[in-house]
Amino acid sequence: MTSLDDVFVGDLAWLAERFVIGPAGTPAAEMLDSDRLSSCIDRFRRHHGVAERSAAASLWSQFYFSGLIVPSVMAGMALDRVLPLRIDDLRLDLCPESGVPLRFRMDRAADGKATPSIRATLAPMLEGHVAPMIEALRGITGLSRRLLWENAGWSLFWALGEAVRRAPPRQDEIDALLADPSWPDGGRTLIAHMKSDMRQVGAVQARRVCCRRYLVPGFERCAAICPLADRPRQ
């Protein structure tokens, strides 16, 4: 495979409009500005019936991380390249009504370079994009690092599971990555239980901290993975 067009086909075709090449859109780094980020969260909150703000921020982050992480993992592993995924490298299109990212945009001139490992493939995204976005969200909402890393971790481990399903020979490499206590930098202790689940059964079994999405009108708890699954909803 040599391009995104080769990756986002078949059952991955739904990602083709969510991760594209082109110079348009808003610099993703602008989302680190507290006023700009707050504006997006408040727009999302109003769009969903004036939801409780921290719950709205948590759910917004799930949309953000899913839109970034899933296509990045699938493309990076399929192309075997270190793609320019740091927050300074990407642009995005935001939904004018809800404030969530509709798509991320990579510079057409940035072709990436061959990578020796999955860890190297993921590093720019996790360390240079997810980590600073989590800190920015914490700064305006007070949400915990664990909650936000679990929001990102769910998309990360789902995507890794899908990627290895398509490329079984890379299972050993992913297993070694999951067994590395130093990975991922910044979130290694906060999603250690998710890594353990992936090593043992190949899927995340449960969160440790509720994402609070059920406090947003129209959304329910995350079924079996919610740590509050056995408690009555208040």
C-alpha positions as CSV (number, residue, x, y, z in Angstrom):
1,M,0.0,0.0,0.0
2,T,1.2,3.5,-0.9
3,S,-1.6,5.9,-0.1
4,L,-4.6,6.6,2.0
5,D,-6.8,5.6,-0.9
6,D,-5.4,2.1,-0.7
7,V,-6.2,1.9,3.1
8,F,-9.7,3.3,3.4
9,V,-11.5,0.8,1.2
10,G,-14.0,-2.0,1.9
11,D,-15.1,-2.0,5.5
12,L,-12.8,1.0,6.2
13,A,-14.3,3.2,3.5
14,W,-16.2,5.1,6.2
15,L,-12.9,6.6,7.2
16,A,-12.1,8.1,3.8
17,E,-14.0,11.3,4.6
18,R,-12.6,11.6,8.1
19,F,-8.9,11.6,7.4
20,V,-7.9,13.3,4.2
21,I,-4.9,15.0,2.6
22,G,-5.2,18.7,1.9
23,P,-4.3,22.2,3.2
24,A,-7.8,23.5,4.1
25,G,-9.4,23.7,7.6
26,T,-8.3,25.0,11.0
27,P,-4.9,24.3,12.5
28,A,-5.4,21.6,15.1
29,A,-3.0,23.4,17.4
30,E,-5.6,26.2,17.8
31,M,-7.6,23.7,19.9
32,L,-5.0,24.0,22.6
33,D,-6.1,27.6,23.1
34,S,-8.4,27.6,26.1
35,D,-10.9,30.1,24.7
36,R,-11.2,28.2,21.4
37,L,-11.5,24.8,23.1
38,S,-14.1,26.2,25.5
39,S,-16.1,27.5,22.6
40,C,-16.2,24.1,21.0
41,I,-17.2,22.4,24.2
42,D,-20.0,25.0,24.8
43,R,-21.3,24.6,21.3
44,F,-21.4,20.8,21.7
45,R,-23.1,21.3,25.1
46,R,-25.8,23.5,23.6
47,H,-26.3,21.2,20.6
48,H,-27.1,18.4,23.0
49,G,-29.7,20.1,25.2
50,V,-27.5,22.1,27.5
51,A,-25.8,19.1,29.0
52,E,-23.7,19.1,32.2
53,R,-20.4,20.8,31.0
54,S,-17.9,18.2,32.2
55,A,-20.0,15.4,30.8
56,A,-20.3,17.2,27.5
57,A,-16.5,17.8,27.4
58,S,-15.8,14.1,28.1
59,L,-18.1,13.0,25.3
60,W,-16.7,15.7,22.9
61,S,-13.2,14.3,23.6
62,Q,-14.4,10.8,22.7
63,F,-15.5,12.1,19.3
64,Y,-12.2,14.0,18.9
65,F,-10.0,11.0,19.9
66,S,-12.0,8.5,17.8
67,G,-11.7,10.8,14.7
68,L,-8.0,11.1,15.2
69,I,-6.9,7.8,16.5
70,V,-8.8,5.2,14.5
71,P,-7.8,6.4,11.0
72,S,-4.3,7.2,12.2
73,V,-3.7,3.7,13.5
74,M,-5.2,2.0,10.5
75,A,-3.3,4.2,8.0
76,G,0.0,4.2,9.9
77,M,0.1,0.4,10.3
78,A,-1.1,-0.4,6.8
79,L,1.4,2.0,5.1
80,D,4.1,1.1,7.6
81,R,5.0,4.8,8.0
82,V,5.5,7.5,10.6
83,L,2.8,9.9,9.5
84,P,2.8,13.6,10.5
85,L,0.2,13.4,13.3
86,R,1.5,15.8,15.9
87,I,-1.0,18.5,16.7
88,D,1.1,21.1,15.0
89,D,1.1,19.0,11.8
90,L,-2.7,18.6,11.3
91,R,-5.6,20.7,10.4
92,L,-9.3,19.9,11.0
93,D,-12.8,20.7,9.9
94,L,-15.2,21.4,12.8
95,C,-19.0,20.8,12.6
96,P,-20.5,24.3,12.8
97,E,-23.5,23.0,14.8
98,S,-21.9,20.6,17.3
99,G,-18.2,21.7,17.4
100,V,-16.9,18.1,16.9
101,P,-14.3,17.4,14.3
102,L,-15.7,16.2,11.0
103,R,-12.3,15.3,9.6
104,F,-8.6,15.7,10.1
105,R,-6.3,16.9,7.3
106,M,-2.7,15.9,6.7
107,D,-0.4,18.1,4.6
108,R,-0.2,16.7,1.1
109,A,3.5,17.3,1.0
110,A,4.1,15.2,4.2
111,D,4.6,11.7,2.9
112,G,6.1,10.3,6.0
113,K,9.0,7.9,6.4
114,A,9.4,4.2,6.8
115,T,9.0,3.1,10.4
116,P,10.7,0.2,12.2
117,S,8.0,-0.4,14.7
118,I,4.4,0.1,15.7
119,R,5.6,2.2,18.6
120,A,7.3,4.6,16.3
121,T,4.2,4.7,14.1
122,L,2.0,5.7,17.1
123,A,4.4,8.1,18.9
124,P,3.7,11.3,17.1
125,M,-0.1,10.9,17.5
126,L,0.0,9.8,21.2
127,E,2.8,12.0,22.5
128,G,2.5,14.9,20.2
129,H,-1.3,15.2,19.9
130,V,-3.3,13.1,22.3
131,A,-1.2,14.1,25.4
132,P,-1.3,17.9,24.9
133,M,-5.0,17.7,24.0
134,I,-5.7,15.9,27.3
135,E,-3.8,18.6,29.2
136,A,-5.8,21.3,27.5
137,L,-9.1,19.6,28.3
138,R,-8.1,19.2,31.9
139,G,-7.3,22.8,32.1
140,I,-10.8,24.0,31.1
141,T,-12.9,21.2,32.6
142,G,-11.1,19.7,35.6
143,L,-11.7,16.2,34.2
144,S,-9.1,13.7,35.4
145,R,-6.2,12.5,33.3
146,R,-7.4,8.9,33.8
147,L,-10.9,9.6,32.5
148,L,-9.4,11.4,29.4
149,W,-6.8,8.8,28.7
150,E,-9.4,6.1,29.0
151,N,-11.5,8.0,26.4
152,A,-8.5,7.9,24.1
153,G,-7.5,4.4,25.1
154,W,-10.8,2.9,24.0
155,S,-10.3,4.1,20.4
156,L,-6.6,3.2,20.5
157,F,-7.1,-0.4,21.5
158,W,-10.2,-0.9,19.3
159,A,-8.1,0.3,16.3
160,L,-5.1,-1.9,17.3
161,G,-7.4,-4.9,17.5
162,E,-8.8,-4.1,14.0
163,A,-5.4,-3.5,12.6
164,V,-4.0,-6.9,13.8
165,R,-7.1,-8.6,12.6
166,R,-6.1,-7.4,9.1
167,A,-2.4,-8.2,9.6
168,P,-2.0,-11.2,11.9
169,P,1.8,-11.4,11.5
170,R,2.0,-8.2,13.6
171,Q,0.3,-9.8,16.6
172,D,3.7,-10.5,18.3
173,E,4.8,-6.9,17.9
174,I,1.6,-5.6,19.4
175,D,1.8,-8.1,22.3
176,A,5.3,-6.8,23.0
177,L,4.1,-3.2,22.9
178,L,1.2,-4.0,25.3
179,A,3.7,-5.7,27.7
180,D,6.0,-2.6,27.7
181,P,5.4,-0.8,31.0
182,S,6.8,2.4,29.6
183,W,4.2,2.7,26.8
184,P,2.4,5.0,26.1
185,D,4.4,7.9,27.4
186,G,2.2,10.1,29.5
187,G,-0.6,7.6,29.9
188,R,1.2,4.3,30.7
189,T,-0.2,3.9,34.3
190,L,-3.6,5.4,33.5
191,I,-4.6,2.8,30.9
192,A,-2.5,-0.1,32.2
193,H,-5.7,-2.1,32.9
194,M,-6.8,-1.6,29.3
195,K,-3.4,-2.9,28.1
196,S,-3.8,-5.9,30.4
197,D,-7.3,-6.6,28.9
198,M,-5.9,-6.5,25.4
199,R,-3.1,-8.8,26.2
200,Q,-5.4,-11.4,27.9
201,V,-8.5,-11.4,25.8
202,G,-7.9,-9.0,22.8
203,A,-10.5,-6.4,23.8
204,V,-11.0,-3.8,26.5
205,Q,-13.3,-5.3,29.2
206,A,-14.1,-2.3,31.4
207,R,-13.1,1.2,32.3
208,R,-12.0,2.3,35.7
209,V,-13.6,5.7,35.5
210,C,-17.0,6.5,34.1
211,C,-16.9,8.8,31.1
212,R,-20.1,10.5,32.2
213,R,-21.7,10.3,28.8
214,Y,-25.0,9.2,30.3
215,L,-25.3,12.8,31.7
216,V,-25.6,14.1,28.1
217,P,-29.3,14.0,26.9
218,G,-29.8,11.3,24.3
219,F,-26.8,9.1,25.4
220,E,-26.7,6.0,27.5
221,R,-23.9,4.3,29.5
222,C,-21.3,2.4,27.6
223,A,-23.0,-1.0,28.2
224,A,-20.7,-3.7,29.7
225,I,-17.5,-1.6,29.8
226,C,-19.0,1.1,32.1
227,P,-17.8,0.8,35.7
228,L,-21.3,1.9,36.8
229,A,-23.0,-0.8,34.7
230,D,-24.5,-2.6,37.7
231,R,-25.7,0.6,39.5
232,P,-29.1,2.2,38.9
233,R,-29.1,5.3,36.9
234,Q,-29.8,8.4,38.9
